[in-house]
Amino acid sequence: MPKLKLPDNFYRTYVDSPPPAPPKPADFARVEKKLGIKLPASYKAALAEQDGGSLRVDLFRLEKTSPRWYGMGKEYFLTDIAGVVNNKYHKLVEMTESARQWGVEDGLFPIEGDGHTWCCLDYRKNGPKRNPSITHFEPDDGPIDEGDSSREFAVAPSFEALIASAIIPLHRHDYALIALNNGAPRGPKTLQPIMRKLRCKKYNYPGQSGSKDCPLQPAWEWAKYKSVHSDTSPNIPLLVTLENNKANKLSDRKTAEREANHPMLTVNVHPKHEKACLAELLEALGDKAVLIHGVT
């Protein structure tokens, strides 16, 4: 199997879920026979580290600008890569079967997708035994943006080219994490006056409404500082968010076990603003609030 240079920390890790074990050659052979295709050697090499999963490095540069309605210009988000056998959430065969039910064309084999949008190995041009390109495909009828009738666009000429186009983040984490220990302000009502003094405003999630099964987490927008996403997604504001699912966001198990019963604040601050932003926030929260990790 040829070597593929994956970016450092390519896959996202979780303290409560070990990475799926890499597939064996026989696993790849079974999947190829089932789907009737030859998988790219570079895709197999990416799964040699683990059998797919969530990506820590999840932004890739496009050779051509994507349609306006996709909203990312020359960058493309890929949050996961499907595995073939040991990935309990996303397997290539099951995703392909689901994609066909959603209306994804024959010859497209998704490595990531949610029903409405799919990132696919595209064998339509070169055939099932040749190296596929990577295509973004949307089976839904009609464009999102007026005047744009496209349902697909090219992401990369090959899987190997996709990996080579990865945009390496300037930070290790998507957010700084603060534990609100006993004695610290811990709920929306006690946090609101503090956020108001910091000139943060209550954040309303655009186009979303919470439900009993999936409530929206309380969040405040802080315009004084830049978001960690500002380099690639300038419309995403810096948010200070009160988290409910605490332990699985911590970077080591001992810390998770120690802090699991405490509410957490996440702060998606840009590395250039991290020091000043966190110092101001921690001073406002008091000495019972503890920084677990920063973004750098």
N, C-alpha and C positions, 0 to 999 in steps of 0.2 A: 504494500500500500504506500503510495507516495506521501512525502511529508507535506503537511499544510501548516503554515505558520499562522496559528490563531493569536489574536491579540491577548496580552496578559489579562487575567481575570475576565475572560470572555463570557463565561457562564455566571449567572447569579447564584449565590449560595444562601441557604436558609438553615438556621440552627435546629429546626425541628423536622427537617426533611433531607436525608442524605441524597447525594446525586445518584441518578440511575446508572447502573453498571454499564460499561461499553458493550455493544453487541459483539457476537462472535461471527467469523466468516460465514458459518452456516445460517445464521440469522439473516444476514444480508441476502444470501442465496434464496432463502424461502420467500422473502419479501419481493425480490426481483421476479421470481417465478409467478407469484401471486398476481403482481401488477403487470407483468409482461414488458418490463423495461429493464434497462441497465442503469443502475444508480451511478451518479458521478463519483469518481474516485475521491474528489475533494470533499464531497458530502460525507462519504464513509470516513475519511480522515478526521473530519470535524466531530464525528460521533465516537472516535477512538478515545477521546478524553472522557466523555460520558454520553449516554444515549439521549442526546438532545436536552431540551429544557429551556428555562427562562434565561434571557441574555442580559448580562451586565453591560456589554457593549452592544447597544441596540439601535445605533444610528449609522446610516450608510449613505455615501454620496452617489447621486445619480449622474450619469453621463449627460442626460438631457433633463430639462425641467419637467417635472410631472404636471398633469393638468391642474389648473388653479383650484378646482374644488377639493383636491386632496390636501391642500393647505400647507405643504412643507417646502415648496420651491424645489431646490436641488438636493434635499435630504429626504431619506426614506426611513421610516421606523419599522423595525422587525423585532417583536418582543419575545418570540419563542422560535425554536427550531424543533420540528417533530423528530422523535426517535423512531426506532423500528420494532423494539421488542420489550425493553425494560422501562420505558417511560410510561408511567401509569396515567398520564394526562393526555399526551398527544403522540399517537402512533401513525405512521405514514399510511398504512392500509386503511385503518378506521377513518382517518381524515379524508382520504380519497373517496371512500364510500359515502361519507357525509356530504362531501362537496358535490358529488353527482346528484344527490337529492336536492341540493340547493341550486342546481342549474349550472355548475361549473363544467365547461366543455371537456370532451374527451381529449386526451393528450396533455392535460394540465394536472399535475400531481402536487397538492398543497403541502408545503412544509410549515405553514402557519395560516390561520384563518379563524373567523368567528361567525361564518354564515353569510355575512354581507360583504366582507373583503377577504381576499385570499392572496397569499404570496406563493407562487407555484414554480415547480420545475416544469419547464415548457418544452415538450417533445414534438409539438405540432409541425415544426419546420424541418427538423433534422431527423426525425424518426425515433423509435423507441430504444434503439441500441447506440445512439450517438449522444454526445455531451449536450445536455439541454441548456437553454437560456433560463433566466429568471424573469417571471412576468407577474405583475400585480393585476388581478382580475376581480371584477365586481359583477355578479350575476343579476343584481337587482335591475329592474327596468328603469330607465331614465337617469339622467345626470343629476348631481346635487346642485351644481352651479349652472345658472341659466346660460345657454349658448354652447355648452360643452356636452357632446353626445358620446364621448368615448367611455367604454366600459373596461378598458385595460390599458396598460402602458408598460414599456420595457423597464426593468429594474437593473439588470446586469446581463452581459453576454454569457456568463457562466456562474456557477456557484463559487468557484475559486475567485473570479473577478469581484463577486459580491463581498467576500471576506476581505479581499485586498482593499476595498473601498471604505472599510470601517473607519468611522470618525472616533478617535480615542478620546474619551472624556477627560477633562482636566481634574476630575475629582473621583474619589473612590466610592462615595455614597451619593444617593439622590437627595439626601436631606441630612441636616444635623438632628440629633435626637436628644431630647431633654426629659429626664424622669422627674415627675412631680411627686416627691416623697411626702410622707405625712407631715402636715404643717404648711405645705405649699398650697397655693390656689389650685383647685383640682377640677373644677367644673366650669361650664360656660358662664354661669352667673358670676362666679368669683373672678374669672379671667377677664370678663368684659370690661370692667373699670380699668384694669391694667392696660389692656390693649387700646382703650380709648386715650389714656395718657400718652401712650407711645404713638398716637395718631394713626393707629391701624383701624380699618373699617371692616365691619362684618362682611364676609364674602358670600355672595349668592352664586351658587353653581349655575352657569348658563344652561338653559334648556333641560335642567334636571329637577326632579322632585323626589324627595326621600319617601321611603315606604317602611312599613313595620319590619319587613324582612331585610331591607337594605337601607338603613337610615343614612342620611348625609351627615358626615362628621363636621362638627363646628369648626370654622376656619375664619381667619382674619387676613386681609390683604395689607401688606406693608409696603407702601410706595416709596419709602425712603431708600430702600436697598433693592438691588437687582436679584432676580430669580436665578437659580442654578441653570435654568433652561434658556436664559436670555440670549445666549450666543446663537442658538439654533431656532428657538421658538419665542420670539420677543413678546408675543401676546400672552404668555403664561406669566402671571404675576407672582411675586414672592408671597407665599402663604405660610402662615403659622397655623398648624392644624392640630386639634385635639384628637388623638388616636384612641380607638377602643381595642384593636387587636395589637397588643403591645409586644408580647414576648417574641413573636416570629420576626420582628424587625431588628432585633438586637444582634450584634456581631459575634458574640460568643455565648455559649450555653450558661456558664456560671453567672454572667451578668443578667441573662434572661431569667434565670431562676430567682435571682435576688430581687429583680425589679418587676417581675411579672404582675404583681398585684398593684402596681402604681400606674396611674394614667401617664401618658406620654405626650409631649409636644414634638411634632416634626416641623422643621424649618428648611424650606428648599432654597437656601441662600447661595448666591454665587461665591466661589472661592475668594474672589478679590474683596468681597464685602463681609466675609465670614467673621473675622475677628471682631470688627466693630459692632456688627449686628448682634452676635451672640453675647458679647459683653453687655450691651445695652439691655437685651432681653433678660439675661440672668440677673442683672442688678434689679430690674423691675420685679422679677418673680420672687426674689429673696433667697436666703442661703439654703432653703430646703429643696430648691430645684437644682438638679445635678446634670451636667452635660455628660452623656454616655459616649457619643462620638460626634465628630464634625464631618464636613463633606470632604476635607482633605486630610 
